[in-house]
Amino acid sequence: MAAGGGATIMGLNENDPMADFAFARPDGEVGAHAIMGDGTIRWIPAKIDPKVFLAMATRAGGEQLPANLDQLCRRSS
């Protein structure tokens, strides 16, 4: 995941990868929206395991992601 603004891109803080992205929705849930490689938009809750979040954001590939990732990071409508 990267945050952009004009011509800038920012990497993830490995100690707290959600620090620069998380916000509170009107319903009080904290997290971030992410555009995935397949074009879907997903809600990633701030409580997600930082290791899982970092694995989702790498371009290296091959990382083990939880089987319930679709339930952890649900599609936004």
All heavy atoms as TSV, in Angstrom:
chain	resi	resn	atom	element	x	y	z
A	1	MET	N	N	0.848	-1.157	0.000
A	1	MET	CA	C	0.000	0.000	0.000
A	1	MET	C	C	0.897	1.225	0.000
A	1	MET	O	O	1.939	1.237	0.609
A	1	MET	CB	C	-0.879	-0.009	1.246
A	1	MET	CG	C	-1.753	1.197	1.345
A	1	MET	SD	S	-2.719	1.234	2.851
A	1	MET	CE	C	-4.041	0.179	2.382
A	2	ALA	N	N	0.496	2.231	-0.692
A	2	ALA	CA	C	1.240	3.481	-0.718
A	2	ALA	C	C	0.249	4.628	-0.683
A	2	ALA	O	O	-0.876	4.508	-1.156
A	2	ALA	CB	C	2.089	3.559	-1.969
A	3	ALA	N	N	0.673	5.708	-0.101
A	3	ALA	CA	C	-0.164	6.906	-0.077
A	3	ALA	C	C	0.440	7.892	-1.056
A	3	ALA	O	O	1.651	8.078	-1.085
A	3	ALA	CB	C	-0.209	7.502	1.322
A	4	GLY	N	N	-0.369	8.464	-1.863
A	4	GLY	CA	C	0.154	9.401	-2.857
A	4	GLY	C	C	-0.427	10.782	-2.686
A	4	GLY	O	O	-1.455	10.987	-2.069
A	5	GLY	N	N	0.260	11.720	-3.230
A	5	GLY	CA	C	-0.197	13.098	-3.227
A	5	GLY	C	C	0.642	13.805	-4.267
A	5	GLY	O	O	1.835	13.976	-4.091
A	6	GLY	N	N	0.070	14.139	-5.383
A	6	GLY	CA	C	0.891	14.700	-6.440
A	6	GLY	C	C	1.855	13.637	-6.920
A	6	GLY	O	O	1.467	12.539	-7.277
A	7	ALA	N	N	3.111	13.934	-6.859
A	7	ALA	CA	C	4.135	13.003	-7.342
A	7	ALA	C	C	4.833	12.276	-6.199
A	7	ALA	O	O	5.941	11.811	-6.350
A	7	ALA	CB	C	5.155	13.758	-8.178
A	8	THR	N	N	4.194	12.165	-5.047
A	8	THR	CA	C	4.852	11.522	-3.907
A	8	THR	C	C	4.250	10.156	-3.628
A	8	THR	O	O	3.069	9.925	-3.836
A	8	THR	CB	C	4.720	12.376	-2.625
A	8	THR	OG1	O	3.341	12.475	-2.290
A	8	THR	CG2	C	5.304	13.752	-2.813
A	9	ILE	N	N	5.097	9.265	-3.160
A	9	ILE	CA	C	4.655	7.945	-2.706
A	9	ILE	C	C	5.374	7.677	-1.397
A	9	ILE	O	O	6.545	7.999	-1.238
A	9	ILE	CB	C	4.986	6.847	-3.735
A	9	ILE	CG1	C	4.154	7.058	-4.985
A	9	ILE	CG2	C	4.727	5.477	-3.151
A	9	ILE	CD1	C	4.362	6.030	-6.048
A	10	MET	N	N	4.673	7.066	-0.464
A	10	MET	CA	C	5.219	6.837	0.857
A	10	MET	C	C	5.149	5.351	1.174
A	10	MET	O	O	4.133	4.717	0.909
A	10	MET	CB	C	4.368	7.655	1.837
A	10	MET	CG	C	4.631	7.448	3.278
A	10	MET	SD	S	3.640	8.607	4.272
A	10	MET	CE	C	1.985	8.088	3.901
A	11	GLY	N	N	6.203	4.808	1.715
A	11	GLY	CA	C	6.222	3.407	2.106
A	11	GLY	C	C	5.559	3.187	3.451
A	11	GLY	O	O	5.041	4.121	4.061
A	12	LEU	N	N	5.566	1.948	3.907
A	12	LEU	CA	C	4.949	1.590	5.180
A	12	LEU	C	C	5.965	1.606	6.309
A	12	LEU	O	O	7.115	1.191	6.131
A	12	LEU	CB	C	4.348	0.189	5.090
A	12	LEU	CG	C	3.188	0.018	4.130
A	12	LEU	CD1	C	2.818	-1.451	4.018
A	12	LEU	CD2	C	2.005	0.834	4.581
A	13	ASN	N	N	5.528	2.035	7.467
A	13	ASN	CA	C	6.324	1.963	8.677
A	13	ASN	C	C	6.253	0.516	9.152
A	13	ASN	O	O	5.171	0.015	9.465
A	13	ASN	CB	C	5.720	2.927	9.707
A	13	ASN	CG	C	6.351	2.827	11.065
A	13	ASN	OD1	O	6.923	1.811	11.452
A	13	ASN	ND2	N	6.243	3.899	11.818
A	14	GLU	N	N	7.353	-0.180	9.198
A	14	GLU	CA	C	7.330	-1.607	9.548
A	14	GLU	C	C	6.906	-1.862	10.984
A	14	GLU	O	O	6.391	-2.929	11.293
A	14	GLU	CB	C	8.685	-2.247	9.258
A	14	GLU	CG	C	8.935	-2.356	7.776
A	14	GLU	CD	C	10.158	-3.187	7.441
A	14	GLU	OE1	O	10.546	-4.038	8.255
A	14	GLU	OE2	O	10.707	-2.960	6.353
A	15	ASN	N	N	7.100	-0.904	11.882
A	15	ASN	CA	C	6.695	-1.086	13.279
A	15	ASN	C	C	5.202	-0.886	13.468
A	15	ASN	O	O	4.585	-1.550	14.293
A	15	ASN	CB	C	7.462	-0.129	14.190
A	15	ASN	CG	C	8.942	-0.419	14.184
A	15	ASN	OD1	O	9.349	-1.571	14.218
A	15	ASN	ND2	N	9.752	0.618	14.103
A	16	ASP	N	N	4.613	0.037	12.738
A	16	ASP	CA	C	3.183	0.323	12.830
A	16	ASP	C	C	2.682	0.690	11.435
A	16	ASP	O	O	2.498	1.857	11.111
A	16	ASP	CB	C	2.926	1.456	13.819
A	16	ASP	CG	C	1.447	1.708	14.059
A	16	ASP	OD1	O	0.607	0.945	13.527
A	16	ASP	OD2	O	1.129	2.668	14.775
A	17	PRO	N	N	2.483	-0.321	10.566
A	17	PRO	CA	C	2.178	-0.041	9.166
A	17	PRO	C	C	0.870	0.710	8.930
A	17	PRO	O	O	0.709	1.367	7.907
A	17	PRO	CB	C	2.137	-1.420	8.507
A	17	PRO	CG	C	1.976	-2.392	9.612
A	17	PRO	CD	C	2.558	-1.760	10.832
A	18	MET	N	N	-0.056	0.685	9.873
A	18	MET	CA	C	-1.320	1.400	9.703
A	18	MET	C	C	-1.247	2.856	10.159
A	18	MET	O	O	-2.181	3.623	9.924
A	18	MET	CB	C	-2.421	0.712	10.495
A	18	MET	CG	C	-3.098	-0.397	9.759
A	18	MET	SD	S	-4.000	0.251	8.368
A	18	MET	CE	C	-5.461	-0.686	8.473
A	19	ALA	N	N	-0.148	3.242	10.798
A	19	ALA	CA	C	-0.049	4.564	11.426
A	19	ALA	C	C	-0.414	5.717	10.490
A	19	ALA	O	O	-1.102	6.647	10.894
A	19	ALA	CB	C	1.344	4.777	11.994
A	20	ASP	N	N	0.030	5.672	9.258
A	20	ASP	CA	C	-0.189	6.786	8.341
A	20	ASP	C	C	-1.467	6.668	7.521
A	20	ASP	O	O	-1.772	7.558	6.728
A	20	ASP	CB	C	0.999	6.926	7.390
A	20	ASP	CG	C	2.272	7.299	8.120
A	20	ASP	OD1	O	2.208	8.164	9.009
A	20	ASP	OD2	O	3.331	6.727	7.811
A	21	PHE	N	N	-2.219	5.598	7.699
A	21	PHE	CA	C	-3.378	5.347	6.848
A	21	PHE	C	C	-4.705	5.262	7.587
A	21	PHE	O	O	-5.752	5.530	7.011
A	21	PHE	CB	C	-3.180	4.033	6.070
A	21	PHE	CG	C	-1.949	4.049	5.228
A	21	PHE	CD1	C	-0.779	3.447	5.669
A	21	PHE	CD2	C	-1.943	4.682	4.002
A	21	PHE	CE1	C	0.366	3.474	4.888
A	21	PHE	CE2	C	-0.804	4.710	3.211
A	21	PHE	CZ	C	0.354	4.107	3.662
A	22	ALA	N	N	-4.686	4.842	8.836
A	22	ALA	CA	C	-5.922	4.568	9.570
A	22	ALA	C	C	-6.719	5.839	9.859
A	22	ALA	O	O	-6.156	6.894	10.138
A	22	ALA	CB	C	-5.609	3.847	10.871
A	23	PHE	N	N	-8.021	5.697	9.751
A	23	PHE	CA	C	-8.940	6.774	10.125
A	23	PHE	C	C	-10.209	6.139	10.685
A	23	PHE	O	O	-10.461	4.950	10.481
A	23	PHE	CB	C	-9.263	7.676	8.918
A	23	PHE	CG	C	-10.101	7.004	7.863
A	23	PHE	CD1	C	-11.479	7.181	7.843
A	23	PHE	CD2	C	-9.514	6.193	6.893
A	23	PHE	CE1	C	-12.251	6.555	6.873
A	23	PHE	CE2	C	-10.284	5.576	5.917
A	23	PHE	CZ	C	-11.656	5.757	5.910
A	24	ALA	N	N	-10.991	6.919	11.387
A	24	ALA	CA	C	-12.245	6.419	11.959
A	24	ALA	C	C	-13.394	6.727	11.008
A	24	ALA	O	O	-13.566	7.874	10.593
A	24	ALA	CB	C	-12.495	7.051	13.312
A	25	ARG	N	N	-14.144	5.693	10.659
A	25	ARG	CA	C	-15.342	5.875	9.837
A	25	ARG	C	C	-16.456	6.439	10.710
A	25	ARG	O	O	-16.345	6.429	11.938
A	25	ARG	CB	C	-15.787	4.532	9.245
A	25	ARG	CG	C	-14.788	3.925	8.305
A	25	ARG	CD	C	-15.302	2.714	7.600
A	25	ARG	NE	N	-16.076	1.808	8.455
A	25	ARG	CZ	C	-16.425	0.582	8.109
A	25	ARG	NH1	N	-16.099	0.103	6.933
A	25	ARG	NH2	N	-17.118	-0.179	8.928
A	26	PRO	N	N	-17.545	6.905	10.093
A	26	PRO	CA	C	-18.669	7.420	10.885
A	26	PRO	C	C	-19.228	6.399	11.882
A	26	PRO	O	O	-19.724	6.781	12.934
A	26	PRO	CB	C	-19.714	7.787	9.829
A	26	PRO	CG	C	-18.913	8.113	8.616
A	26	PRO	CD	C	-17.749	7.156	8.659
A	27	ASP	N	N	-19.110	5.100	11.561
A	27	ASP	CA	C	-19.604	4.082	12.492
A	27	ASP	C	C	-18.615	3.786	13.617
A	27	ASP	O	O	-18.861	2.949	14.469
A	27	ASP	CB	C	-19.980	2.796	11.755
A	27	ASP	CG	C	-18.779	2.093	11.115
A	27	ASP	OD1	O	-17.624	2.537	11.289
A	27	ASP	OD2	O	-19.006	1.080	10.413
A	28	GLY	N	N	-17.471	4.480	13.626
A	28	GLY	CA	C	-16.479	4.328	14.687
A	28	GLY	C	C	-15.395	3.315	14.411
A	28	GLY	O	O	-14.388	3.269	15.119
A	29	GLU	N	N	-15.557	2.465	13.390
A	29	GLU	CA	C	-14.519	1.478	13.080
A	29	GLU	C	C	-13.299	2.186	12.507
A	29	GLU	O	O	-13.410	3.086	11.683
A	29	GLU	CB	C	-15.041	0.439	12.099
A	29	GLU	CG	C	-14.074	-0.723	11.945
A	29	GLU	CD	C	-14.628	-1.862	11.100
A	29	GLU	OE1	O	-15.775	-1.791	10.649
A	29	GLU	OE2	O	-13.876	-2.824	10.899
A	30	VAL	N	N	-12.116	1.765	12.949
A	30	VAL	CA	C	-10.862	2.380	12.515
A	30	VAL	C	C	-10.148	1.451	11.555
A	30	VAL	O	O	-10.077	0.239	11.776
A	30	VAL	CB	C	-9.954	2.698	13.729
A	30	VAL	CG1	C	-8.631	3.295	13.289
A	30	VAL	CG2	C	-10.670	3.641	14.688
A	31	GLY	N	N	-9.619	2.002	10.486
A	31	GLY	CA	C	-8.903	1.222	9.490
A	31	GLY	C	C	-8.611	2.077	8.271
A	31	GLY	O	O	-8.520	3.300	8.368
A	32	ALA	N	N	-8.476	1.425	7.114
A	32	ALA	CA	C	-8.159	2.141	5.876
A	32	ALA	C	C	-8.756	1.408	4.681
A	32	ALA	O	O	-8.901	0.192	4.705
A	32	ALA	CB	C	-6.650	2.244	5.706
A	33	HIS	N	N	-9.086	2.158	3.659
A	33	HIS	CA	C	-9.500	1.564	2.392
A	33	HIS	C	C	-8.248	1.322	1.559
A	33	HIS	O	O	-7.304	2.116	1.601
A	33	HIS	CB	C	-10.442	2.496	1.624
A	33	HIS	CG	C	-11.797	2.565	2.216
A	33	HIS	ND1	N	-12.231	3.623	2.978
A	33	HIS	CD2	C	-12.834	1.688	2.178
A	33	HIS	CE1	C	-13.471	3.404	3.365
A	33	HIS	NE2	N	-13.859	2.239	2.904
A	34	ALA	N	N	-8.247	0.233	0.797
A	34	ALA	CA	C	-7.109	-0.077	-0.069
A	34	ALA	C	C	-7.622	-0.546	-1.420
A	34	ALA	O	O	-8.594	-1.296	-1.499
A	34	ALA	CB	C	-6.249	-1.170	0.556
A	35	ILE	N	N	-6.974	-0.084	-2.466
A	35	ILE	CA	C	-7.273	-0.567	-3.811
A	35	ILE	C	C	-6.345	-1.742	-4.055
A	35	ILE	O	O	-5.129	-1.618	-3.956
A	35	ILE	CB	C	-7.050	0.525	-4.871
A	35	ILE	CG1	C	-7.966	1.712	-4.585
A	35	ILE	CG2	C	-7.296	-0.038	-6.269
A	35	ILE	CD1	C	-7.713	2.904	-5.465
A	36	MET	N	N	-6.930	-2.891	-4.371
A	36	MET	CA	C	-6.158	-4.109	-4.570
A	36	MET	C	C	-5.756	-4.254	-6.038
A	36	MET	O	O	-6.293	-3.568	-6.911
A	36	MET	CB	C	-6.977	-5.321	-4.117
A	36	MET	CG	C	-7.567	-5.181	-2.709
A	36	MET	SD	S	-6.367	-4.754	-1.427
A	36	MET	CE	C	-5.598	-6.328	-1.186
A	37	GLY	N	N	-4.830	-5.138	-6.300
A	37	GLY	CA	C	-4.338	-5.366	-7.658
A	37	GLY	C	C	-5.411	-5.822	-8.630
A	37	GLY	O	O	-5.297	-5.602	-9.834
A	38	ASP	N	N	-6.485	-6.438	-8.119
A	38	ASP	CA	C	-7.562	-6.890	-8.999
A	38	ASP	C	C	-8.630	-5.815	-9.208
A	38	ASP	O	O	-9.648	-6.051	-9.826
A	38	ASP	CB	C	-8.205	-8.172	-8.468
A	38	ASP	CG	C	-8.902	-7.996	-7.121
A	38	ASP	OD1	O	-8.898	-6.869	-6.565
A	38	ASP	OD2	O	-9.453	-8.980	-6.612
A	39	GLY	N	N	-8.375	-4.616	-8.675
A	39	GLY	CA	C	-9.291	-3.497	-8.853
A	39	GLY	C	C	-10.349	-3.364	-7.775
A	39	GLY	O	O	-11.078	-2.384	-7.757
A	40	THR	N	N	-10.435	-4.329	-6.863
A	40	THR	CA	C	-11.421	-4.215	-5.785
A	40	THR	C	C	-10.918	-3.236	-4.730
A	40	THR	O	O	-9.717	-2.977	-4.610
A	40	THR	CB	C	-11.698	-5.573	-5.111
A	40	THR	OG1	O	-10.488	-6.080	-4.557
A	40	THR	CG2	C	-12.280	-6.568	-6.091
A	41	ILE	N	N	-11.864	-2.690	-3.987
A	41	ILE	CA	C	-11.529	-1.824	-2.859
A	41	ILE	C	C	-11.929	-2.578	-1.608
A	41	ILE	O	O	-13.032	-3.107	-1.503
A	41	ILE	CB	C	-12.282	-0.482	-2.948
A	41	ILE	CG1	C	-11.867	0.247	-4.224
A	41	ILE	CG2	C	-11.997	0.375	-1.706
A	41	ILE	CD1	C	-12.659	1.482	-4.515
A	42	ARG	N	N	-11.007	-2.651	-0.666
A	42	ARG	CA	C	-11.261	-3.404	0.568
A	42	ARG	C	C	-11.037	-2.517	1.781
A	42	ARG	O	O	-10.226	-1.607	1.758
A	42	ARG	CB	C	-10.347	-4.618	0.656
A	42	ARG	CG	C	-10.682	-5.651	-0.398
A	42	ARG	CD	C	-9.860	-6.907	-0.200
A	42	ARG	NE	N	-10.219	-7.890	-1.184
A	42	ARG	CZ	C	-11.058	-8.894	-0.965
A	42	ARG	NH1	N	-11.630	-9.038	0.211
A	42	ARG	NH2	N	-11.331	-9.759	-1.911
A	43	TRP	N	N	-11.784	-2.817	2.835
A	43	TRP	CA	C	-11.609	-2.157	4.122
A	43	TRP	C	C	-10.649	-3.007	4.941
A	43	TRP	O	O	-10.883	-4.193	5.170
A	43	TRP	CB	C	-12.946	-2.030	4.851
A	43	TRP	CG	C	-12.799	-1.491	6.233
A	43	TRP	CD1	C	-12.884	-2.198	7.388
A	43	TRP	CD2	C	-12.512	-0.140	6.595
A	43	TRP	NE1	N	-12.678	-1.365	8.455
A	43	TRP	CE2	C	-12.445	-0.098	7.997
A	43	TRP	CE3	C	-12.306	1.034	5.877
A	43	TRP	CZ2	C	-12.180	1.084	8.689
A	43	TRP	CZ3	C	-12.051	2.201	6.570
A	43	TRP	CH2	C	-11.999	2.223	7.952
A	44	ILE	N	N	-9.545	-2.414	5.351
A	44	ILE	CA	C	-8.564	-3.117	6.177
A	44	ILE	C	C	-8.661	-2.541	7.582
A	44	ILE	O	O	-8.346	-1.370	7.795
A	44	ILE	CB	C	-7.138	-2.959	5.621
A	44	ILE	CG1	C	-7.095	-3.464	4.179
A	44	ILE	CG2	C	-6.140	-3.689	6.505
A	44	ILE	CD1	C	-5.771	-3.270	3.500
A	45	PRO	N	N	-9.113	-3.340	8.543
A	45	PRO	CA	C	-9.267	-2.829	9.906
A	45	PRO	C	C	-7.908	-2.562	10.552
A	45	PRO	O	O	-6.934	-3.285	10.306
A	45	PRO	CB	C	-10.018	-3.947	10.625
A	45	PRO	CG	C	-9.725	-5.176	9.841
A	45	PRO	CD	C	-9.508	-4.742	8.426
A	46	ALA	N	N	-7.850	-1.532	11.378
A	46	ALA	CA	C	-6.595	-1.173	12.050
A	46	ALA	C	C	-6.101	-2.278	12.972
A	46	ALA	O	O	-4.904	-2.372	13.241
A	46	ALA	CB	C	-6.774	0.127	12.829
A	47	LYS	N	N	-7.003	-3.152	13.427
A	47	LYS	CA	C	-6.613	-4.227	14.353
A	47	LYS	C	C	-5.956	-5.414	13.647
A	47	LYS	O	O	-5.549	-6.370	14.297
A	47	LYS	CB	C	-7.826	-4.701	15.139
A	47	LYS	CG	C	-8.894	-5.312	14.261
A	47	LYS	CD	C	-10.139	-5.668	15.028
A	47	LYS	CE	C	-11.179	-6.192	14.061
A	47	LYS	NZ	N	-12.493	-6.252	14.594
A	48	ILE	N	N	-5.815	-5.362	12.310
A	48	ILE	CA	C	-5.191	-6.465	11.579
A	48	ILE	C	C	-3.750	-6.667	12.071
A	48	ILE	O	O	-3.065	-5.705	12.441
A	48	ILE	CB	C	-5.235	-6.212	10.057
A	48	ILE	CG1	C	-4.915	-7.492	9.285
A	48	ILE	CG2	C	-4.312	-5.078	9.657
A	48	ILE	CD1	C	-5.230	-7.402	7.797
A	49	ASP	N	N	-3.311	-7.888	12.099
A	49	ASP	CA	C	-1.939	-8.204	12.496
A	49	ASP	C	C	-0.986	-7.453	11.564
A	49	ASP	O	O	-1.086	-7.569	10.342
A	49	ASP	CB	C	-1.721	-9.709	12.378
A	49	ASP	CG	C	-0.345	-10.166	12.793
A	49	ASP	OD1	O	0.630	-9.389	12.708
A	49	ASP	OD2	O	-0.213	-11.334	13.184
A	50	PRO	N	N	-0.050	-6.655	12.109
A	50	PRO	CA	C	0.872	-5.897	11.259
A	50	PRO	C	C	1.642	-6.768	10.263
A	50	PRO	O	O	1.910	-6.340	9.145
A	50	PRO	CB	C	1.827	-5.232	12.260
A	50	PRO	CG	C	1.037	-5.140	13.520
A	50	PRO	CD	C	0.150	-6.352	13.525
A	51	LYS	N	N	1.965	-8.000	10.642
A	51	LYS	CA	C	2.681	-8.894	9.725
A	51	LYS	C	C	1.814	-9.248	8.518
A	51	LYS	O	O	2.306	-9.348	7.399
A	51	LYS	CB	C	3.137	-10.158	10.450
A	51	LYS	CG	C	4.230	-9.894	11.461
A	51	LYS	CD	C	4.618	-11.156	12.189
A	51	LYS	CE	C	5.649	-10.831	13.250
A	51	LYS	NZ	N	6.014	-11.992	14.035
A	52	VAL	N	N	0.509	-9.436	8.743
A	52	VAL	CA	C	-0.410	-9.729	7.644
A	52	VAL	C	C	-0.520	-8.507	6.731
A	52	VAL	O	O	-0.467	-8.621	5.513
A	52	VAL	CB	C	-1.795	-10.156	8.177
A	52	VAL	CG1	C	-2.810	-10.258	7.043
A	52	VAL	CG2	C	-1.696	-11.465	8.926
A	53	PHE	N	N	-0.659	-7.333	7.332
A	53	PHE	CA	C	-0.763	-6.104	6.550
A	53	PHE	C	C	0.483	-5.896	5.683
A	53	PHE	O	O	0.388	-5.585	4.500
A	53	PHE	CB	C	-0.989	-4.922	7.490
A	53	PHE	CG	C	-1.265	-3.630	6.788
A	53	PHE	CD1	C	-2.397	-3.483	6.000
A	53	PHE	CD2	C	-0.417	-2.555	6.925
A	53	PHE	CE1	C	-2.664	-2.278	5.357
A	53	PHE	CE2	C	-0.674	-1.356	6.289
A	53	PHE	CZ	C	-1.799	-1.213	5.510
A	54	LEU	N	N	1.653	-6.101	6.261
A	54	LEU	CA	C	2.897	-5.957	5.495
A	54	LEU	C	C	2.989	-7.006	4.385
A	54	LEU	O	O	3.431	-6.707	3.281
A	54	LEU	CB	C	4.110	-6.045	6.422
A	54	LEU	CG	C	4.310	-4.853	7.357
A	54	LEU	CD1	C	5.372	-5.162	8.402
A	54	LEU	CD2	C	4.679	-3.602	6.570
A	55	ALA	N	N	2.548	-8.228	4.651
A	55	ALA	CA	C	2.570	-9.278	3.634
A	55	ALA	C	C	1.635	-8.929	2.479
A	55	ALA	O	O	1.929	-9.224	1.318
A	55	ALA	CB	C	2.182	-10.625	4.241
A	56	MET	N	N	0.512	-8.285	2.777
A	56	MET	CA	C	-0.424	-7.885	1.735
A	56	MET	C	C	0.176	-6.795	0.843
A	56	MET	O	O	-0.192	-6.678	-0.322
A	56	MET	CB	C	-1.717	-7.346	2.364
A	56	MET	CG	C	-2.565	-8.384	3.024
A	56	MET	SD	S	-3.937	-7.658	3.956
A	56	MET	CE	C	-4.823	-6.782	2.669
A	57	ALA	N	N	1.076	-6.003	1.394
A	57	ALA	CA	C	1.588	-4.834	0.685
A	57	ALA	C	C	2.881	-5.089	-0.092
A	57	ALA	O	O	3.301	-4.241	-0.871
A	57	ALA	CB	C	1.823	-3.700	1.686
A	58	THR	N	N	3.501	-6.224	0.077
A	58	THR	CA	C	4.776	-6.465	-0.591
A	58	THR	C	C	4.588	-6.798	-2.064
A	58	THR	O	O	3.549	-7.294	-2.476
A	58	THR	CB	C	5.550	-7.608	0.097
A	58	THR	OG1	O	6.822	-7.723	-0.537
A	58	THR	CG2	C	4.831	-8.926	-0.032
A	59	ARG	N	N	5.597	-6.513	-2.856
A	59	ARG	CA	C	5.557	-6.943	-4.249
A	59	ARG	C	C	6.373	-8.209	-4.445
A	59	ARG	O	O	6.436	-8.741	-5.533
A	59	ARG	CB	C	6.057	-5.893	-5.226
A	59	ARG	CG	C	6.695	-4.717	-4.696
A	59	ARG	CD	C	7.085	-3.744	-5.771
A	59	ARG	NE	N	8.474	-3.975	-6.130
A	59	ARG	CZ	C	9.149	-3.226	-6.955
A	59	ARG	NH1	N	8.571	-2.221	-7.536
A	59	ARG	NH2	N	10.389	-3.470	-7.228
A	60	ALA	N	N	6.985	-8.704	-3.393
A	60	ALA	CA	C	7.831	-9.890	-3.505
A	60	ALA	C	C	7.022	-11.127	-3.875
A	60	ALA	O	O	7.454	-11.952	-4.661
A	60	ALA	CB	C	8.592	-10.126	-2.197
A	61	GLY	N	N	5.839	-11.261	-3.278
A	61	GLY	CA	C	4.991	-12.420	-3.560
A	61	GLY	C	C	5.394	-13.629	-2.746
A	61	GLY	O	O	6.479	-13.700	-2.194
A	62	GLY	N	N	4.486	-14.580	-2.650
A	62	GLY	CA	C	4.768	-15.820	-1.942
A	62	GLY	C	C	4.508	-15.776	-0.453
A	62	GLY	O	O	4.675	-16.792	0.224
A	63	GLU	N	N	4.100	-14.639	0.098
A	63	GLU	CA	C	3.829	-14.558	1.523
A	63	GLU	C	C	2.583	-15.373	1.855
A	63	GLU	O	O	1.657	-15.439	1.067
A	63	GLU	CB	C	3.593	-13.094	1.951
A	63	GLU	CG	C	4.842	-12.248	1.952
A	63	GLU	CD	C	5.292	-11.852	0.565
A	63	GLU	OE1	O	4.519	-11.976	-0.402
A	63	GLU	OE2	O	6.432	-11.430	0.431
A	64	GLN	N	N	2.586	-15.961	3.028
A	64	GLN	CA	C	1.433	-16.729	3.492
A	64	GLN	C	C	0.422	-15.766	4.104
A	64	GLN	O	O	0.734	-15.053	5.046
A	64	GLN	CB	C	1.864	-17.763	4.529
A	64	GLN	CG	C	2.755	-18.848	3.966
A	64	GLN	CD	C	2.022	-19.687	2.937
A	64	GLN	OE1	O	0.874	-20.062	3.115
A	64	GLN	NE2	N	2.693	-19.973	1.840
A	65	LEU	N	N	-0.772	-15.762	3.553
A	65	LEU	CA	C	-1.843	-14.930	4.080
A	65	LEU	C	C	-2.888	-15.832	4.717
A	65	LEU	O	O	-3.049	-16.985	4.309
A	65	LEU	CB	C	-2.471	-14.095	2.963
A	65	LEU	CG	C	-1.530	-13.078	2.319
A	65	LEU	CD1	C	-2.179	-12.438	1.109
A	65	LEU	CD2	C	-1.106	-12.030	3.320
A	66	PRO	N	N	-3.607	-15.343	5.719
A	66	PRO	CA	C	-4.606	-16.171	6.380
A	66	PRO	C	C	-5.713	-16.607	5.427
A	66	PRO	O	O	-6.085	-15.863	4.519
A	66	PRO	CB	C	-5.165	-15.280	7.486
A	66	PRO	CG	C	-4.519	-13.968	7.373
A	66	PRO	CD	C	-3.539	-14.002	6.270
A	67	ALA	N	N	-6.237	-17.783	5.657
A	67	ALA	CA	C	-7.309	-18.317	4.817
A	67	ALA	C	C	-8.561	-17.456	4.901
A	67	ALA	O	O	-9.344	-17.399	3.958
A	67	ALA	CB	C	-7.625	-19.750	5.227
A	68	ASN	N	N	-8.757	-16.758	6.010
A	68	ASN	CA	C	-9.953	-15.934	6.191
A	68	ASN	C	C	-9.714	-14.467	5.811
A	68	ASN	O	O	-10.409	-13.578	6.292
A	68	ASN	CB	C	-10.465	-16.044	7.624
A	68	ASN	CG	C	-9.503	-15.439	8.633
A	68	ASN	OD1	O	-8.315	-15.264	8.363
A	68	ASN	ND2	N	-10.010	-15.136	9.808
A	69	LEU	N	N	-8.772	-14.210	4.937
A	69	LEU	CA	C	-8.442	-12.831	4.561
A	69	LEU	C	C	-9.653	-12.090	3.994
A	69	LEU	O	O	-9.838	-10.914	4.263
A	69	LEU	CB	C	-7.287	-12.803	3.558
A	69	LEU	CG	C	-6.705	-11.424	3.273
A	69	LEU	CD1	C	-6.123	-10.808	4.535
A	69	LEU	CD2	C	-5.650	-11.511	2.194
A	70	ASP	N	N	-10.497	-12.782	3.240
A	70	ASP	CA	C	-11.696	-12.131	2.695
A	70	ASP	C	C	-12.638	-11.663	3.805
A	70	ASP	O	O	-13.359	-10.693	3.631
A	70	ASP	CB	C	-12.450	-13.067	1.743
A	70	ASP	CG	C	-11.824	-13.116	0.364
A	70	ASP	OD1	O	-11.091	-12.171	0.011
A	70	ASP	OD2	O	-12.068	-14.084	-0.354
A	71	GLN	N	N	-12.631	-12.354	4.928
A	71	GLN	CA	C	-13.465	-11.927	6.046
A	71	GLN	C	C	-12.788	-10.826	6.842
A	71	GLN	O	O	-13.448	-9.918	7.353
A	71	GLN	CB	C	-13.782	-13.114	6.948
A	71	GLN	CG	C	-14.679	-14.112	6.251
A	71	GLN	CD	C	-14.564	-15.501	6.834
A	71	GLN	OE1	O	-13.631	-15.815	7.554
A	71	GLN	NE2	N	-15.508	-16.350	6.485
A	72	LEU	N	N	-11.458	-10.873	6.942
A	72	LEU	CA	C	-10.708	-9.823	7.670
A	72	LEU	C	C	-10.761	-8.495	6.926
A	72	LEU	O	O	-10.909	-7.448	7.538
A	72	LEU	CB	C	-9.238	-10.228	7.840
A	72	LEU	CG	C	-8.921	-11.337	8.800
A	72	LEU	CD1	C	-7.445	-11.700	8.709
A	72	LEU	CD2	C	-9.262	-10.922	10.226
A	73	CYS	N	N	-10.603	-8.552	5.621
A	73	CYS	CA	C	-10.529	-7.360	4.788
A	73	CYS	C	C	-11.647	-7.416	3.764
A	73	CYS	O	O	-11.449	-7.804	2.619
A	73	CYS	CB	C	-9.172	-7.290	4.100
A	73	CYS	SG	S	-7.789	-7.313	5.228
A	74	ARG	N	N	-12.812	-7.037	4.183
A	74	ARG	CA	C	-13.989	-7.201	3.323
A	74	ARG	C	C	-14.041	-6.162	2.219
A	74	ARG	O	O	-13.528	-5.059	2.352
A	74	ARG	CB	C	-15.258	-7.187	4.159
A	74	ARG	CG	C	-15.463	-5.961	4.964
A	74	ARG	CD	C	-16.585	-6.165	5.979
A	74	ARG	NE	N	-16.827	-4.929	6.677
A	74	ARG	CZ	C	-16.144	-4.538	7.741
A	74	ARG	NH1	N	-15.204	-5.313	8.235
A	74	ARG	NH2	N	-16.407	-3.389	8.330
A	75	ARG	N	N	-14.668	-6.557	1.129
A	75	ARG	CA	C	-14.838	-5.661	-0.018
A	75	ARG	C	C	-15.759	-4.514	0.353
A	75	ARG	O	O	-16.747	-4.699	1.042
A	75	ARG	CB	C	-15.427	-6.410	-1.198
A	75	ARG	CG	C	-14.488	-7.397	-1.805
A	75	ARG	CD	C	-15.170	-8.164	-2.926
A	75	ARG	NE	N	-14.314	-9.229	-3.377
A	75	ARG	CZ	C	-13.882	-9.346	-4.630
A	75	ARG	NH1	N	-14.278	-8.490	-5.537
A	75	ARG	NH2	N	-13.092	-10.335	-4.965
A	76	SER	N	N	-15.408	-3.338	-0.133
A	76	SER	CA	C	-16.268	-2.167	0.068
A	76	SER	C	C	-17.217	-2.084	-1.105
A	76	SER	O	O	-16.880	-2.435	-2.232
A	76	SER	CB	C	-15.425	-0.903	0.142
A	76	SER	OG	O	-14.592	-0.930	1.279
A	77	SER	N	N	-18.406	-1.615	-0.843
A	77	SER	CA	C	-19.383	-1.498	-1.926
A	77	SER	C	C	-19.467	-0.076	-2.432
A	77	SER	O	O	-18.957	0.831	-1.913
A	77	SER	CB	C	-20.753	-1.964	-1.468
A	77	SER	OG	O	-21.082	-1.440	-0.226
